[in-house]
Amino acid sequence: MAVNSEVADTATATVSKFGLAMLSVTRIALGFVFLWAFIDKLLGLGFSTCRTTAEDGSFTIDALCDKAWVNGGHVTEGYLVYGGNVNSPFHDFFVNLGAERWTDWPFMLGLAGVGLALMLGIGTKIAAWSGGLMLLFMYLTQMLPSTNPILDDHIVYILAIFGIVWVELSRQAIGLGSWWRSLEVVKKNAWLV
């Protein structure tokens, strides 16, 4: 059975436009995951920072509590020191790293930078490498999870970010990527794309 090539080309173009738009929306959503983590840790909005859960499952939120970064909270300590998997072969390394106050700055700047870059569609190569590295470290702290000992959401996020960013290098449906790539400094320094 012969397929009309004009109909096939139109269907492919429509799917490609929709697919590219969905990639952009997914990139923006992944960026928001990073940016929201930054905002919550910065201000202690009670989603993962400044929330106290009782034994019965109820919780209280104390926004802008002492754990908020803006109030001097040590944001990496909670995740690295108390939140990691004790069975991870890297547990001791991350506990020691999490005890250091200097780790707050690169972590928070990374969350904000990766989040904004992915949401805006600019500097996405740097965001992919930086975000991928952050997610890999987060995976290593939780390594050997009980539900799936090999693959968890951190690895899926890494794969999604790299896949989306490199497909969108040629054509970004939503975002400032086209404008960004037209700047002379970006043309001369491809790593800024």
N, C-alpha and C positions, 0 to 999 in steps of 0.2 A: 504494500500500500504506500503510495507516494504522499509525502507531506508537503503542503504548500509552504515554500521557504519564506514567503512574505509574512504569513501568519505566524510561523515559528519565530522569525526575527522579532516581530511585534511582541509576542508573548515573552520572549527572552528579555527584551528591553524593559518591559513592564516589571517583570520579576526582578531584574537587576536594580531598577530604581527603588522599588519597594525594599529589596534586600539591603541596598546601601543605606536607605533611610533607617532600617531596623538596626543595622550595624552602628550608625551614628547615635541612635537612641540608646542602644546598649552601652556604647562608650560613655555617653553622658550619665547614664545610671551608675555605671561603675565609678565614674568620677565622683558622683554624689555620695557613694559609699565612703570614699576617702574623705571628702569634704565634711560630711556629717560627723564622722569620727573626730575630726579636728574640732569642729564647733562644739560638740558634746564634751570633749575633754577640756577645751578651753574654758567653757562657761559652766560646766557641770550641770547640764540640763536634766539629768536624772534618767537617761536611757541606759548608759553603761557607767557613767560617772555620777556620783552623788545620789545613788539609789541604794537603799538598805532593804533587803528582803528578809522577812520574818520566817520562822519555821513553818508557819501555816500557809506560806505562799504569798501573803499580803506584802505590800511594800510601801515605803515612804520615800518621797523625793525631797531632797534639801538642795534646791538649785543654788548655784554659786557657793557651795560648801567649801571646806578647806581642801578637798581633793581636786577642785577645779584648778587648772593651770594658772588662770588669771589671779587666783588667790594663793599662789605658791605651791600648789599641789604637785606631787611627783608622779606624773602621768604614766611613765613607763614601769614604775614599780609594781603597780597593780597587776598588769598583764604579765610581765616577765618574772616577777618574784612570786606572786601568789596565784597567777592564772595558768601557768604552764602545766604540762603533763609530767608528773614525776617519773614516768617511765621513758620519757624521751632521752636518747643518749646524749643530748645536748643540754639537758636540764640545768646542770651546775653552771655551765658557761653562761646561760641566759639569766640565771638568778644573780650571778655576780655582776653581769652587765646591767641588769635592772636596778641594782643597788646604787649605781652611779648616777648622779644628778645630771651630768652633761648629756646623757642619752635623751633627755626630754626634748632638747632643741632640735637635733636632726630628725627625731621621730615626728614632732609636731610640724616642722617645716616641710617634711616629706609628705605628710598627710595633706596639708594645705596645697602644696605645689602640685602633687600628682592629681589631687581632686580638681583643682582649677584648670590645669592643663588638659585633662581628659574632658572636662565639661565644655571648655571653650574650643577644643580641637586644635590648640597651638602647643608647640613643644611636645608633641605626643611621643616622639621617639625617646626623649629623656624621661617622660612620664612612664612609658612602658618599662624601660630598664629600671628606673627607680622604684616604681610600684611593684614590679616583678620581684625585685630584691627584697623589698619590705615584706611582701606576701610570703616569699620563700622563708625568710627568718621567722615569720609568724607560724608557718607550717612546721618548721623545725622545733619550735617551742611546744607544739601540740602533737608532735610526731607519734605515730602509732595510735591513732584515735580508735576508740572501741567499735565504732559503727562501720568503718572501712579502713583497714590498716594501710592502704596504699594511697588512695585518692580522697582528698577532702576539698572543701570549697576554696581554700587558698590556692590549690593547684589549678582548679577550674578557672578561677579569676585570672591567674597568670596566663593561662592558655588563651582565654578570651581577650585579654588586653593586647597581647602580642598579635593575635590573629586580626583583631579589628584594626589596630593601628597600622599594621603593614598592608592590609587591603585598602584602607582609606588613604594611604599615601598617594595613590593615583587619583582618587576622587572621593571627596568628602561630601556627603549629602547635607549634613547639618553641622554648622560650626564656622569658626573663623579661619579654618585651615587654608583655604584658597588664598585669602588675603595675606595670611601669615607667610605662606610659601612664596608670595610675590615680592616680599621685602628683600632688598639687596643683601642685607646681612645674612638672611636665611639662605638665599641662593648661593652665597659664598661659603656657607658653613652648613652642609647638609645634616649634620648631627642636631641642629636646632629645629628641624622639621618636627 
